[in-house]
Amino acid sequence: SSKPPFSFTVLILMAIDSSPSKQLLVKEIYKWVETNFPYYNRARKGWKNSVRHNLSLSKCFTKVEKDKSTGMGKGSYWTINPAHSVNLSQAFRKTGQHPYHQV
């Protein structure tokens, strides 16, 4: 399959939005992207750096620390920041497609 026409910000928004808890670990975001867009299974692993870069620099996302008392390992959850959330339909309009028609 060909490269999806979505930015990494949009891919991350789609992944988090699809989660029942509306929060995901970075590895869960990777898994969602690879599952829903097989292109990334064959792509160079540099795309994962782009995901991390977008998470850490975009105001659309907020890091939520895990409760350390649960012993659930390291890492943090990522959520969509309500103060800076992107209207998903506006983000998708740029591509001329709505991603949920493909997923």
Residue pairs with C-beta under 8 A, 6 or more apart in sequence:
1 37
1 38
1 39
2 39
3 39
3 43
4 11
4 37
4 39
4 99
4 102
5 95
5 96
5 97
6 14
6 92
6 95
6 99
7 91
8 47
8 50
8 51
8 53
8 54
9 54
9 58
9 60
9 86
9 91
10 91
10 92
10 95
10 99
11 33
11 37
11 51
12 29
12 51
12 54
12 55
12 60
12 61
12 78
13 60
13 80
13 86
13 88
13 91
14 32
14 36
14 88
14 99
14 100
14 103
15 24
15 28
15 29
15 32
15 33
15 36
16 22
16 23
16 24
16 29
16 61
16 78
16 79
16 80
17 80
17 88
18 32
18 103
19 28
19 32
22 79
22 80
23 64
23 77
23 78
23 79
24 32
24 77
24 78
25 75
25 76
25 77
25 78
26 51
26 52
26 55
26 75
26 78
27 75
29 51
29 55
29 78
30 48
30 51
33 40
33 47
33 51
34 40
34 41
36 102
36 103
40 47
54 61
55 61
55 63
55 78
59 81
59 83
59 84
60 80
60 81
60 84
60 85
60 86
61 78
61 79
61 80
61 81
62 78
62 79
62 80
62 81
63 76
63 77
63 78
64 76
64 77
64 78
64 79
65 76
65 77
66 72
66 73
66 74
66 75
66 76
66 77
89 98
92 98
92 99
